[in-house]
Amino acid sequence: MARAFIFPGQGAQSVGMGRGLAENWPEARAVFDTVDEALGEKLSHLVWTGSAEDLTLTANAQPALMATSLAAMAALKAEGVGVERADYVAGHSLGEYSALCAAGAISLEDTARLLRLRGQAMQQAVPVGEGAMAAVLGLDVEAVTAIAAEAAQDGVCEAANDNDPAQVVVSGSREAVERAVALAKERGAKRAVLLPVSAPFHCALMQPAAEAMRAALADVAIAAPRVPLVANVKAAPVSDPEEIRALLVAQVTGRVRWRESVEWMAAQGVEDFWEIGAGKALSGMVRRIFKGAQTRAIGMPEDVRAAAGAV
């Protein structure tokens, strides 16, 4: 049975995440230490004992979630389960960086610095309050894309995350997104609700952040991943370092094609999906996309030991 390691994105964060891993495996603790050093601050203290408000800030949440995922990978490796036990890796938005780091394509230090910059650039691209995102439940991506186009008018409104068959997120100018929410309810959505996010990710308004990432990624060494990455914006595998570099730039404004990515992996025979890091949101999405999927969330010490015992 083929296996994929998948890595969560923003929204999965919680204070205390990864602490049990660091307390049980020196290799996991070393991941947090390396990230602290790369950023020149004790991000680990914020993750383990800080406020939820500070952790949720995009510039903190992105490297913190990556560090937690890589700590879980380090613990798995210590138990004899390296990334090579996966046939593919994939990550949701920032999780794509975690996947690339886990697969040896980008160093941990560079990944931490890139995600800190990415978080800052995405936050700064649109003044607070001018952008918004909303989740639409019960309509497919074609229906939501049409609603977004109708709602855009003189603003921006795009289908930003195609998460699963019945959950699509729109992103853009606040007024346009609010129009999309109203339209979605009229068109039969089970639910359409504004999300508590600080910026409108994965839409054209993020172009300044994309340019900042283009400049930052130009100076970063990228190697071919040891396991193929199923990329967000292609929903297909990539291994060429220069294509990965270009796709990480495109990903800032592009749609997260998560449903299609999981469908592609399932078509290749992947039935076993391990969610590496904080939370269980991706596991739920995977099961809604592919009814035959087996999922396993690995964020706590007991999860690591159970996973290692199952291989």
VMD Tcl script that draws the C-alpha trace (Angstrom):
set ca {
  {0.00 0.00 0.00}
  {1.45 3.31 -1.07}
  {1.81 6.04 1.53}
  {1.93 9.85 1.55}
  {3.24 12.12 4.29}
  {1.11 15.30 4.38}
  {1.88 18.49 6.29}
  {-0.68 20.93 7.78}
  {-1.08 24.62 7.09}
  {-2.17 27.69 9.02}
  {-5.06 27.20 11.41}
  {-3.66 23.97 12.87}
  {-1.55 25.81 15.47}
  {-2.13 25.49 19.21}
  {-0.06 26.58 22.19}
  {2.02 23.66 23.45}
  {2.25 21.86 20.10}
  {5.42 19.83 19.68}
  {6.46 20.12 23.32}
  {5.88 16.43 24.05}
  {7.97 15.51 21.03}
  {10.84 17.73 22.20}
  {10.66 16.26 25.72}
  {10.79 12.67 24.44}
  {13.31 12.87 21.59}
  {16.52 14.96 21.58}
  {16.27 14.93 17.78}
  {12.91 16.71 17.97}
  {14.25 19.20 20.52}
  {17.14 19.91 18.14}
  {14.66 20.95 15.43}
  {13.19 23.66 17.67}
  {16.68 24.75 18.76}
  {17.78 25.08 15.12}
  {14.70 27.11 14.22}
  {15.25 29.39 17.25}
  {18.83 29.98 16.15}
  {17.89 30.59 12.51}
  {15.32 33.22 13.52}
  {17.44 34.76 16.27}
  {14.69 34.38 18.86}
  {13.10 31.76 21.11}
  {10.15 30.85 18.92}
  {9.96 27.58 20.89}
  {9.07 29.54 24.06}
  {6.23 31.27 22.22}
  {4.98 27.94 20.82}
  {5.03 26.18 24.18}
  {4.16 28.90 26.71}
  {3.07 31.98 24.76}
  {-0.39 33.35 24.05}
  {-2.66 31.93 21.38}
  {-2.99 35.46 20.00}
  {0.77 35.80 19.43}
  {1.09 32.29 18.03}
  {-1.73 32.96 15.55}
  {0.12 35.93 14.02}
  {1.03 34.78 10.51}
  {4.75 35.52 10.88}
  {4.87 33.26 13.97}
  {2.36 30.58 13.00}
  {4.09 29.67 9.74}
  {7.57 28.81 11.09}
  {6.03 27.37 14.29}
  {3.85 24.89 12.40}
  {6.79 23.89 10.22}
  {9.01 23.35 13.29}
  {6.35 21.13 14.87}
  {6.03 19.06 11.69}
  {9.79 18.65 11.36}
  {10.07 17.73 15.05}
  {7.52 14.97 14.43}
  {9.56 13.82 11.42}
  {12.73 13.82 13.54}
  {10.99 11.68 16.18}
  {9.73 9.28 13.50}
  {13.22 9.00 12.04}
  {14.62 8.27 15.51}
  {12.12 5.40 15.68}
  {13.28 4.07 12.32}
  {10.73 5.71 10.00}
  {12.43 8.16 7.63}
  {10.82 10.20 4.86}
  {11.79 7.47 2.38}
  {8.95 5.37 3.86}
  {6.59 7.69 1.95}
  {5.95 7.49 -1.79}
  {4.93 11.16 -1.94}
  {4.96 14.24 0.27}
  {2.51 17.14 0.10}
  {1.59 20.09 2.28}
  {-1.30 22.53 2.55}
  {-0.05 26.05 1.73}
  {2.82 26.68 4.20}
  {2.85 22.90 4.73}
  {4.43 22.62 1.31}
  {7.59 24.14 2.82}
  {7.47 21.58 5.65}
  {7.15 18.80 3.06}
  {10.12 20.09 1.07}
  {12.26 20.40 4.19}
  {11.27 16.91 5.34}
  {12.23 15.55 1.92}
  {15.66 17.21 2.05}
  {14.99 19.83 -0.65}
  {15.53 22.90 1.58}
  {17.55 23.14 4.80}
  {15.73 23.58 8.09}
  {17.43 26.95 8.67}
  {16.43 28.28 5.24}
  {12.89 26.94 5.63}
  {12.46 28.75 8.95}
  {13.74 32.05 7.52}
  {11.63 31.71 4.37}
  {8.46 31.09 6.36}
  {9.11 34.02 8.70}
  {9.53 36.25 5.63}
  {6.52 34.68 3.91}
  {4.35 35.33 6.94}
  {5.51 38.94 7.21}
  {5.14 39.59 3.49}
  {1.65 38.10 3.34}
  {0.57 40.17 6.34}
  {1.99 43.38 4.87}
  {0.60 42.88 1.35}
  {-2.89 44.09 2.31}
  {-3.74 46.56 5.10}
  {-5.57 44.89 8.00}
  {-9.31 44.99 7.46}
  {-9.20 45.47 3.67}
  {-9.05 41.77 2.83}
  {-11.02 38.73 3.94}
  {-11.45 35.00 3.44}
  {-14.58 32.89 3.76}
  {-15.30 29.17 3.80}
  {-18.16 27.92 1.65}
  {-19.55 24.50 2.62}
  {-21.80 22.38 0.45}
  {-20.89 23.73 -2.99}
  {-18.18 22.41 -5.33}
  {-15.26 24.42 -6.70}
  {-16.95 25.17 -10.04}
  {-19.97 26.69 -8.31}
  {-17.84 28.69 -5.89}
  {-15.52 29.92 -8.67}
  {-18.57 31.27 -10.52}
  {-19.87 32.94 -7.35}
  {-16.46 34.53 -6.70}
  {-16.30 35.93 -10.23}
  {-19.78 37.41 -9.84}
  {-18.94 38.87 -6.43}
  {-15.64 40.43 -7.54}
  {-17.16 43.40 -9.42}
  {-14.53 46.13 -8.95}
  {-12.61 44.21 -6.28}
  {-10.84 40.85 -6.04}
  {-12.59 37.60 -5.12}
  {-11.17 34.20 -6.02}
  {-11.55 30.55 -5.05}
  {-8.35 30.26 -3.00}
  {-8.46 26.78 -1.41}
  {-10.18 23.78 -3.00}
  {-10.02 21.76 0.20}
  {-12.44 18.89 -0.37}
  {-15.60 18.16 -2.39}
  {-17.78 20.32 -0.14}
  {-15.38 22.95 1.25}
  {-13.98 25.77 -0.85}
  {-12.43 28.95 0.57}
  {-12.71 32.31 -1.20}
  {-10.27 35.15 -0.71}
  {-10.05 38.80 -1.75}
  {-11.28 42.29 -1.00}
  {-13.51 42.36 2.08}
  {-16.60 43.76 0.35}
  {-16.28 41.29 -2.52}
  {-15.86 38.33 -0.15}
  {-18.89 39.49 1.86}
  {-20.88 39.58 -1.42}
  {-19.67 36.05 -2.19}
  {-20.88 34.84 1.23}
  {-24.36 36.27 0.56}
  {-24.44 34.79 -2.97}
  {-23.29 31.38 -1.75}
  {-26.15 31.26 0.77}
  {-28.60 32.20 -2.00}
  {-27.19 29.46 -4.24}
  {-27.71 26.70 -1.69}
  {-24.50 26.56 0.34}
  {-24.97 24.71 3.63}
  {-22.84 27.35 5.26}
  {-20.77 30.36 4.22}
  {-18.77 32.09 6.92}
  {-15.97 34.65 7.15}
  {-12.76 33.16 8.55}
  {-10.74 34.69 11.42}
  {-7.62 35.34 9.32}
  {-5.43 38.41 9.21}
  {-4.96 38.63 5.43}
  {-6.54 37.37 2.16}
  {-4.18 34.52 1.26}
  {-3.88 32.81 -2.15}
  {-5.40 35.53 -4.32}
  {-4.16 38.32 -6.59}
  {-3.93 40.76 -3.65}
  {-0.91 38.74 -2.46}
  {1.21 39.76 -5.47}
  {3.55 41.97 -3.35}
  {4.22 38.94 -1.12}
  {4.88 36.80 -4.19}
  {7.53 39.28 -5.35}
  {9.13 39.26 -1.89}
  {9.28 35.46 -2.02}
  {10.69 35.50 -5.55}
  {13.59 37.64 -4.30}
  {14.13 35.51 -1.18}
  {13.96 32.16 -2.99}
  {16.45 33.31 -5.63}
  {19.23 33.05 -3.02}
  {18.17 29.74 -1.44}
  {19.71 26.39 -2.30}
  {17.03 23.90 -3.40}
  {17.85 20.24 -4.06}
  {15.70 17.56 -5.67}
  {13.48 16.13 -2.90}
  {14.21 12.54 -1.87}
  {10.48 11.84 -2.27}
  {8.39 13.54 -5.01}
  {6.41 16.58 -3.88}
  {2.79 16.86 -5.05}
  {2.65 20.63 -5.48}
  {-0.31 22.82 -4.47}
  {-0.63 24.82 -7.66}
  {-0.16 21.86 -10.03}
  {-1.80 19.00 -8.11}
  {0.97 16.91 -9.66}
  {4.46 15.76 -8.62}
  {7.57 17.90 -9.04}
  {11.20 17.09 -8.40}
  {13.13 19.67 -10.45}
  {14.60 22.31 -8.09}
  {14.00 25.23 -10.46}
  {10.38 24.23 -11.00}
  {9.95 23.97 -7.22}
  {11.40 27.48 -6.85}
  {8.95 28.89 -9.41}
  {5.97 27.06 -7.92}
  {6.69 28.37 -4.41}
  {6.38 31.89 -5.84}
  {3.20 31.03 -7.78}
  {1.75 29.40 -4.67}
  {1.48 32.75 -2.83}
  {-1.23 34.02 -5.19}
  {-2.34 30.67 -6.63}
  {-5.07 28.28 -5.59}
  {-4.31 25.50 -3.11}
  {-5.54 22.51 -5.15}
  {-5.72 20.14 -2.20}
  {-8.69 18.07 -3.35}
  {-7.05 17.44 -6.73}
  {-3.71 16.66 -5.09}
  {-5.26 13.97 -2.90}
  {-7.24 12.60 -5.86}
  {-4.02 12.39 -7.88}
  {-2.22 10.52 -5.10}
  {-5.17 8.16 -4.66}
  {-5.06 7.44 -8.41}
  {-1.41 6.39 -7.99}
  {-2.45 3.84 -5.35}
  {-1.87 5.91 -2.21}
  {-4.29 4.74 0.48}
  {-2.28 5.55 3.62}
  {-2.02 9.27 4.52}
  {0.07 10.33 7.53}
  {-0.59 13.90 8.73}
  {2.72 15.01 10.23}
  {2.54 17.78 12.83}
  {-0.22 19.77 14.53}
  {-3.92 19.00 14.31}
  {-6.07 16.63 12.28}
  {-7.72 18.94 9.73}
  {-6.04 17.41 6.69}
  {-6.99 13.89 7.76}
  {-10.65 14.91 7.72}
  {-10.29 16.49 4.28}
  {-8.55 13.39 2.92}
  {-11.34 11.09 4.10}
  {-13.97 13.33 2.52}
  {-12.03 13.35 -0.78}
  {-11.16 9.65 -0.89}
  {-13.50 7.30 0.94}
  {-10.95 4.46 0.91}
  {-8.23 6.45 2.64}
  {-6.56 5.37 5.86}
  {-5.36 8.39 7.84}
  {-3.06 8.80 10.82}
  {-2.34 12.10 12.61}
  {1.16 12.23 14.11}
  {1.65 15.13 16.48}
  {2.05 13.54 19.92}
  {4.62 11.06 21.33}
  {2.07 8.24 21.42}
  {1.25 8.89 17.73}
  {4.92 8.55 16.79}
  {5.31 5.27 18.66}
  {2.08 3.84 17.21}
  {3.10 4.82 13.68}
  {6.56 3.33 14.07}
  {5.03 0.11 15.37}
  {2.66 -0.07 12.40}
  {5.36 0.05 9.70}
}
mol new
graphics top color blue
foreach p $ca { graphics top sphere $p radius 0.5 }
foreach p [lrange $ca 0 end-1] q [lrange $ca 1 end] { graphics top cylinder $p $q radius 0.2 }
display resetview
